[in-house]
Amino acid sequence: MSRSPAPVVLVRAGVGTCAEHLPAPGGVAPDEISQTPYRDVVLGLDTGRPCDELIEFAFDAARRRGAALRVIHAFSTPPAFVVADRLVRPGGPEMTAEHEHLVVAALRPWCEKYPDVPVSATVMEGRPAGELISASADAALTVVGRREREARFGSRLGPVAHAVLHHAGSSVAVVPHA
């Protein structure tokens, strides 16, 4: 998976395709499940390294399913520091607003290209892996990226992709990008 030049999708053992759909009303026959709407597709977005391949994969997956796309961006603030003899605490509403602006800017061209895909974005201070794992609990697919780079001892997954692969409640797509 850490060396594949193409996206790789991990599907949990014992989980059928019906898990990608919203709960069906009582009495629905198994052959009617495909007519039940899909759960959302979740995209983990790093605004520090927005990637066209990753964003396009998520939009396309949502479009093919007729599902909504939920974009999750979690960031952590640096610790407080001293400037001119006063303590500065980064974070707060200004930092969240800046991250929201970056998310909107990264998604704008894709929302125009895929106007039929409903998109919602959540920006929060927190740990990206934990937030994506929580969001995956009721998703059809969780999409994360993997930067293509050679580490000293070969290719490897980053900590967010690794955690999501091991703990997500949905299928996970890992999309390589530069």
Secondary structure, DSSP 8 states (H G I E B T S, - for coil): --S-SS-EEE--TT--GGGGB----TT--GGGGGGS-B-EEEEE--TTS--HHHHHHHHHHHHHHT--EEEEEEE-----EEETTEEE---HHHHHHHHHHHHHHHHHHHHHH-TTS-EEEEEEES-HHHHHHHHHTTEEEEEEEEE---BTTB----HHHHHHHHH-SSEEEEEEE-
